[in-house]
Amino acid sequence: MTIKLELLEAALRNALGEQLQSLSLALGEATIVVKSHDYLSAMRVLRDHADLRFEELIDLCGVDYSTYGDGVWEGPRFAVVSHLLSIKHNWRVRVRVFAPDDEMPVVASMIDIWPTANWYEREAFDFFGILFEGHNDLRRILTDYGFIGHPFRKDFPVSGYVEMRYDPEQKRVIYQPVTIDPREIVPRVIREEQYGMK
């Protein structure tokens, strides 16, 4: 472990104290886990504490742990993972928070701390159905307005439910049930015994 990573670990433990649920160091990176009720205040500490100064939110995404570890995961299903950068100290940290309710996953919004969280949180809502309390414009960002469900959830059907296409007779976009026939594609190498022998 490098001295820089040891300094970051000490600064995180000192600044967050009881708000820090766990801290792990792996592959030269620090990952912390905070509880959902401490998430907003912990993120403010990460941004404002003089020893940390994580001024920049690089990324925020949702995660569905329902099949993690081949389905042996017993913790909460949904998490939000954020990546922060401190330009002043030139270090990074990954922050993970689990939504306490699997049926309606809700965590605090970070848009008041980092305005860049706006679109990231909308994407996590769109794809995973994670709600961000305090977000002033939480709506779909990448799927269609009439889209049903959240496509990055592990239990979402691979082919979806409906497809969208332009109908030239009606001169508008229409929705119809998915008409994809599941099939298994066998590569040519397996299908043709003499492939590549010439």
Salt bridges, closest charged atoms under 4 A:
GLU9 OE2 - ARG13 NH2 3.30
GLU29 OE1 - ARG94 NH2 2.46
ASP38 OD2 - HIS37 NE2 3.67
ASP48 OD1 - ARG47 NE 2.64
ASP64 OD2 - ARG77 NH2 2.90
GLU121 OE1 - HIS135 NE2 3.96
ASP126 OD1 - ARG140 NH1 2.54
ASP137 OD1 - ARG139 NE 2.84
ASP155 OD1 - ARG77 NH2 3.19
GLU192 OE2 - ARG188 NE 3.55
